[in-house]
Amino acid sequence: MPVIVAALSWSWRETEVDPLSGALRANRRDRGPSGAELAALEHALRLAERWAARVVAASVAPSEADEMLRDALAVGAAHALRVEPASSAAGPRPAGLIGGEQESAAALAAALRQQYGVPDLVLCGDLAADRGTGSFPAFLAASLGAEQALGCVRLEPGDDRTLRVHRRLDGGRREVLIVRPPAVVSVEAAGVRLRRAGLPAILAKGDAAITVASMPAAARRVRILGAHPYRPRPRELPAPTGTALRRTLELTGALVQRTPPAVVGPLSPAEAASELLSYLRRWGYVSAEYELAAGPARTEPNEPAAIHETGIKR
């Protein structure tokens, strides 16, 4: 029977970064999978119905993540696998954002090989909830020796267990790939929502068994030298030229020609229009061939008052 794995992360959903010290703060109860990983679980359940496969919900997480895996069992996953990490921090660590993906991927791949062999398909979220780098699916594909298609927005299953995936590209374009097992596919949370579990499954999930594997100790490939707030490098600017007086005049704009403010009026409409046109003509907004013309006063028949016309003619 084909095996489809839905990889879920135990991530910090909401974190705050101190801009001065770079320290991370988070609620210890606010952990779980991201929306993209829940979409990956839903994709796995739909593909399992099409291919008559079994779904395995897997995660590299401490024992606090058992409730998350039992929720996956309640919605339809057949098995749950949890890989116990070598160390579990009480709070979010900046080092975990850059140094944990490769080790976690290698540990999950080893546990999957030991329990189920090389799975036919592994579905992951494109990004974790704690602003991860998104490199976990690529490292997992390398550890399993499988094909990879990352950042997919649409999955179309075939009858021969092939998968037609659509990847998002820049400029509104799409890339369509044919993926064959074994493969690792990461998906976006685009238009897919995880189904709700039924009441009998919710009541029975407390007794569901979870397979636990230990994470082998491995030397870290990335050594963290320090964590501090981001400071951009200074830009190299040309040295100032000229005398101090010249630079002061350029900064203050003392030699720049400007029109002092003036109050003109009160004026009649014709005089106000003439004053406005002369100002625009003086500063080049209106060419000299435009001039103000005031027509003679005229009285229309059956009207007691005279109407004065002013206009611009070329």
MIROSE-762834 format. One line per field, with one value per residue (C-alpha): x negated, z negated, y negated; residue in three letters. Coordinates in nm, 3 decimals. Each point is the difference from the previous one (the first is absolute). Layout:
BEGIN
u	[X,...]
w	[Z,...]
v	[Y,...]
r	[ALA,...]
//
This chain:
BEGIN
u	[0.000,-0.141,-0.113,0.057,-0.168,0.124,-0.290,0.114,-0.223,0.026,-0.061,0.054,0.302,-0.046,-0.338,-0.118,-0.350,-0.155,-0.147,-0.273,-0.122,0.123,0.159,0.300,0.315,0.295,0.285,-0.103,0.354,0.012,-0.170,0.113,0.004,0.036,0.289,-0.209,-0.071,0.369,0.064,-0.265,0.186,0.326,-0.174,-0.137,0.347,0.148,-0.278,0.038,0.366,-0.095,-0.291,0.126,-0.306,-0.059,-0.096,-0.271,-0.014,-0.362,-0.181,-0.335,0.121,0.008,0.279,0.210,0.075,0.191,0.328,-0.075,-0.066,0.316,0.196,-0.147,0.110,0.350,0.044,-0.105,-0.372,-0.074,-0.324,-0.191,-0.377,-0.188,-0.376,-0.128,-0.252,-0.333,0.077,0.315,-0.027,0.253,0.024,-0.073,-0.366,-0.146,-0.239,0.292,0.101,-0.321,-0.158,0.278,0.150,-0.271,-0.027,0.377,0.040,-0.269,0.155,0.350,-0.130,-0.178,0.311,0.221,-0.240,-0.006,0.379,0.145,-0.287,-0.029,0.351,0.161,0.077,-0.083,0.203,-0.132,0.091,-0.206,-0.078,0.024,0.196,-0.310,-0.151,-0.221,-0.214,0.220,-0.296,0.136,0.178,-0.314,-0.218,0.258,0.005,-0.380,0.002,0.260,-0.154,0.337,0.122,0.108,0.250,0.010,0.250,0.297,0.347,0.193,-0.024,0.166,-0.030,-0.028,0.121,-0.356,-0.099,-0.160,0.064,0.046,-0.101,0.023,-0.270,0.036,-0.246,-0.058,0.222,0.310,-0.147,0.026,-0.237,0.160,-0.201,0.062,-0.119,-0.051,-0.056,-0.198,0.033,0.015,0.245,0.046,0.327,0.131,0.312,0.191,0.372,-0.026,0.137,-0.040,0.321,0.164,-0.010,0.319,0.113,-0.081,-0.353,-0.051,0.111,-0.224,-0.315,-0.108,-0.077,-0.178,-0.352,-0.291,-0.325,-0.298,-0.352,-0.312,-0.202,-0.361,-0.263,-0.185,-0.256,0.144,-0.106,0.080,-0.171,0.175,-0.252,0.252,0.353,0.057,0.238,-0.048,-0.222,-0.053,-0.351,-0.094,0.003,-0.310,0.067,-0.230,-0.188,0.137,-0.165,-0.040,-0.042,0.199,0.186,0.095,0.131,0.198,0.163,0.092,0.154,0.198,0.098,-0.085,-0.093,0.300,0.239,0.342,0.308,0.079,0.358,0.223,0.363,0.173,0.349,0.278,0.039,0.281,0.037,-0.160,-0.293,-0.047,-0.009,-0.249,-0.222,0.012,-0.086,-0.289,-0.141,0.034,-0.155,-0.291,-0.087,0.048,0.327,0.188,-0.161,0.001,0.245,0.282,0.138,0.296,0.279,0.284,0.305,0.222,0.297,0.315,0.357,0.208,0.362,0.253,-0.277,-0.034,-0.366,-0.306,-0.220,-0.374,-0.196,-0.363,-0.191,-0.331,-0.048,-0.289]
w	[0.000,0.089,-0.288,-0.004,-0.277,-0.122,-0.177,-0.272,-0.195,-0.365,0.055,-0.188,0.162,-0.151,-0.100,-0.095,0.067,-0.221,0.247,-0.245,-0.142,0.266,-0.266,0.100,-0.209,0.052,-0.185,-0.086,0.076,0.344,0.203,0.285,0.378,0.248,0.241,0.284,-0.195,-0.077,0.373,0.066,-0.234,0.185,0.335,-0.143,-0.108,0.342,0.182,-0.231,0.097,0.368,-0.018,-0.284,-0.205,-0.371,-0.149,-0.260,-0.204,-0.101,-0.196,-0.164,-0.333,-0.376,-0.178,-0.017,0.371,-0.059,-0.008,0.345,0.137,-0.162,0.173,0.329,-0.086,-0.075,0.345,0.181,-0.029,-0.048,-0.201,-0.197,-0.032,-0.231,-0.003,-0.338,0.047,-0.173,-0.192,-0.045,-0.092,-0.226,0.229,0.361,0.094,0.293,0.068,0.074,0.298,0.190,-0.151,-0.063,0.337,0.125,-0.324,-0.036,0.361,-0.033,-0.324,0.150,0.313,-0.211,-0.208,0.309,0.160,-0.316,-0.049,0.354,0.245,0.251,0.021,0.337,-0.074,-0.276,-0.022,-0.197,-0.047,0.191,-0.317,-0.371,-0.229,-0.176,0.307,0.095,0.310,0.186,0.072,-0.192,0.305,0.212,-0.269,-0.048,0.373,0.000,-0.301,0.161,0.348,0.138,0.254,-0.127,0.104,-0.233,-0.041,0.176,0.009,0.172,0.005,0.264,-0.065,0.284,0.018,0.019,-0.330,0.182,-0.118,0.216,-0.206,0.070,-0.139,-0.041,0.198,0.018,0.217,-0.053,0.192,-0.090,0.044,0.051,-0.100,0.012,-0.326,-0.039,-0.326,-0.211,-0.029,-0.251,0.077,-0.200,0.036,-0.075,-0.203,0.315,0.002,-0.205,-0.352,-0.222,-0.051,-0.339,-0.199,-0.097,-0.359,-0.034,0.131,-0.239,-0.295,0.105,0.074,-0.365,0.019,0.337,0.005,0.122,0.114,-0.157,0.146,-0.142,0.189,0.047,-0.136,0.277,0.012,0.096,0.345,-0.086,-0.301,-0.138,-0.092,-0.129,0.031,0.015,0.167,0.368,0.075,0.365,0.113,0.038,0.352,0.153,0.110,0.194,-0.203,0.009,0.239,-0.011,-0.288,-0.317,0.112,0.330,-0.170,-0.249,0.281,0.179,-0.314,-0.093,0.356,-0.067,0.364,0.151,0.174,-0.159,0.004,-0.332,-0.119,0.089,-0.055,0.311,-0.023,-0.042,0.378,0.241,0.182,0.316,-0.191,-0.203,0.319,0.157,-0.309,-0.003,0.369,-0.033,-0.285,0.202,0.304,-0.207,-0.125,0.333,-0.070,0.272,0.323,0.102,0.286,-0.252,-0.121,-0.190,0.195,-0.164,0.218,-0.007,-0.224,0.167,-0.103,0.115,0.094,-0.279,-0.266,-0.242,-0.086,0.226,0.026,0.034,0.193,-0.059,0.178,0.137,0.372,0.206]
v	[0.000,-0.344,-0.220,-0.376,-0.198,-0.338,-0.172,-0.238,-0.236,-0.099,-0.370,-0.321,-0.162,-0.345,-0.141,-0.346,-0.127,-0.267,-0.254,-0.102,0.330,0.244,0.224,0.211,0.025,0.233,0.166,0.355,0.124,-0.160,0.273,0.217,0.039,-0.283,-0.045,0.139,0.320,0.048,-0.042,0.267,0.237,-0.063,0.065,0.325,0.115,-0.079,0.184,0.299,0.027,-0.008,0.246,0.226,-0.095,-0.045,-0.335,-0.039,-0.322,-0.057,-0.267,-0.068,-0.135,0.061,0.183,-0.317,0.050,0.326,-0.190,-0.143,0.348,0.138,-0.276,0.123,0.354,-0.127,-0.155,0.317,0.075,0.371,-0.027,-0.262,-0.018,-0.234,-0.038,-0.110,-0.285,0.009,-0.320,-0.203,-0.366,-0.166,-0.300,-0.092,-0.018,-0.200,0.288,0.230,-0.210,0.073,0.307,0.252,0.090,0.235,0.195,0.031,0.110,0.267,0.129,0.018,0.174,0.262,0.063,0.032,0.248,0.208,0.007,-0.008,0.008,-0.282,-0.153,-0.058,-0.363,-0.248,-0.319,-0.298,-0.363,-0.251,-0.198,0.065,-0.228,-0.138,-0.172,0.292,0.007,0.251,0.230,0.302,0.159,-0.028,0.159,0.274,0.078,0.021,0.235,0.229,-0.014,-0.113,-0.250,-0.339,-0.267,-0.298,-0.280,0.164,-0.155,0.280,0.380,0.218,0.377,0.249,0.359,0.137,-0.170,-0.290,-0.352,-0.307,-0.304,-0.372,-0.229,-0.374,-0.214,-0.374,-0.213,0.215,0.295,0.369,0.291,0.344,0.308,0.375,0.156,0.375,0.190,-0.019,-0.377,-0.285,-0.279,-0.319,-0.187,-0.345,-0.068,-0.096,0.074,0.321,0.037,0.303,0.197,0.026,0.321,0.180,0.030,0.376,-0.062,-0.290,0.213,0.290,-0.200,-0.002,0.373,-0.015,0.142,-0.211,0.157,-0.177,0.014,-0.158,-0.256,0.111,-0.232,-0.180,-0.274,-0.335,-0.114,-0.361,-0.158,-0.306,-0.267,-0.252,-0.134,-0.375,-0.248,-0.064,-0.297,-0.093,-0.072,-0.367,-0.134,-0.151,-0.359,-0.235,-0.259,-0.357,-0.244,-0.377,-0.239,0.002,-0.313,0.162,0.314,-0.211,-0.193,0.323,0.147,-0.309,-0.098,-0.363,-0.067,0.174,-0.238,-0.002,-0.217,-0.165,0.033,-0.292,-0.095,-0.135,-0.135,-0.025,0.013,0.037,0.333,-0.139,-0.151,0.321,0.209,-0.241,0.015,0.381,0.026,-0.240,0.209,0.320,-0.167,-0.132,0.346,0.176,0.183,-0.193,-0.114,-0.365,0.059,0.041,-0.335,-0.116,-0.162,-0.188,-0.035,-0.308,-0.002,0.110,0.033,0.290,-0.063,0.028,-0.001,-0.288,0.049,-0.004,0.309,-0.060,0.260,0.076,0.268,0.123,-0.002,0.120]
r	[MET,PRO,VAL,ILE,VAL,ALA,ALA,LEU,SER,TRP,SER,TRP,ARG,GLU,THR,GLU,VAL,ASP,PRO,LEU,SER,GLY,ALA,LEU,ARG,ALA,ASN,ARG,ARG,ASP,ARG,GLY,PRO,SER,GLY,ALA,GLU,LEU,ALA,ALA,LEU,GLU,HIS,ALA,LEU,ARG,LEU,ALA,GLU,ARG,TRP,ALA,ALA,ARG,VAL,VAL,ALA,ALA,SER,VAL,ALA,PRO,SER,GLU,ALA,ASP,GLU,MET,LEU,ARG,ASP,ALA,LEU,ALA,VAL,GLY,ALA,ALA,HIS,ALA,LEU,ARG,VAL,GLU,PRO,ALA,SER,SER,ALA,ALA,GLY,PRO,ARG,PRO,ALA,GLY,LEU,ILE,GLY,GLY,GLU,GLN,GLU,SER,ALA,ALA,ALA,LEU,ALA,ALA,ALA,LEU,ARG,GLN,GLN,TYR,GLY,VAL,PRO,ASP,LEU,VAL,LEU,CYS,GLY,ASP,LEU,ALA,ALA,ASP,ARG,GLY,THR,GLY,SER,PHE,PRO,ALA,PHE,LEU,ALA,ALA,SER,LEU,GLY,ALA,GLU,GLN,ALA,LEU,GLY,CYS,VAL,ARG,LEU,GLU,PRO,GLY,ASP,ASP,ARG,THR,LEU,ARG,VAL,HIS,ARG,ARG,LEU,ASP,GLY,GLY,ARG,ARG,GLU,VAL,LEU,ILE,VAL,ARG,PRO,PRO,ALA,VAL,VAL,SER,VAL,GLU,ALA,ALA,GLY,VAL,ARG,LEU,ARG,ARG,ALA,GLY,LEU,PRO,ALA,ILE,LEU,ALA,LYS,GLY,ASP,ALA,ALA,ILE,THR,VAL,ALA,SER,MET,PRO,ALA,ALA,ALA,ARG,ARG,VAL,ARG,ILE,LEU,GLY,ALA,HIS,PRO,TYR,ARG,PRO,ARG,PRO,ARG,GLU,LEU,PRO,ALA,PRO,THR,GLY,THR,ALA,LEU,ARG,ARG,THR,LEU,GLU,LEU,THR,GLY,ALA,LEU,VAL,GLN,ARG,THR,PRO,PRO,ALA,VAL,VAL,GLY,PRO,LEU,SER,PRO,ALA,GLU,ALA,ALA,SER,GLU,LEU,LEU,SER,TYR,LEU,ARG,ARG,TRP,GLY,TYR,VAL,SER,ALA,GLU,TYR,GLU,LEU,ALA,ALA,GLY,PRO,ALA,ARG,THR,GLU,PRO,ASN,GLU,PRO,ALA,ALA,ILE,HIS,GLU,THR,GLY,ILE,LYS,ARG]
//
